[in-house]
């Protein structure tokens, strides 16, 4: 009779073993801290008789700065777009709106309120919560 060894299982906080706890997803992004640590390691380990080209080092530093500014610009653009969607949804309250749902259902009704709880604002029309990107038309109510 042969005895099979039992592989150790990782233990979770509750004391239970978990196969999923052993799997760790690798980091796929490179931020400024990683770049700087690589640059410092490169400087520490360079050959003293053939030091790193300062033009190359400046070029890498400029590229890092440009990358950080592009990320900042992207974040600001996303925040601006989110604000525009919220403003557009708020302006629909009290208006007659036409909508087309994902299943192809169309309808018309008065927008009574707006919710910002999701990624896309939703407009309450009757009993339905319609995503802002499903609104297909707008009609101002007739003046009394």
Secondary structure, 3 states (H helix, E strand, C coil): CCCCCCCCCCECCCCCECCHHHCCCCCCCCCHHHHHHHHHHHHHCCCHHHCCCHHHHHHHHHHHHHHHHHHHHHHHHHHHHHHHHHHHHHCCCCCEEEEECCCCCEEEEEEEEEECCCCCCEEEECCEEEEHHHEEEEECCCCC
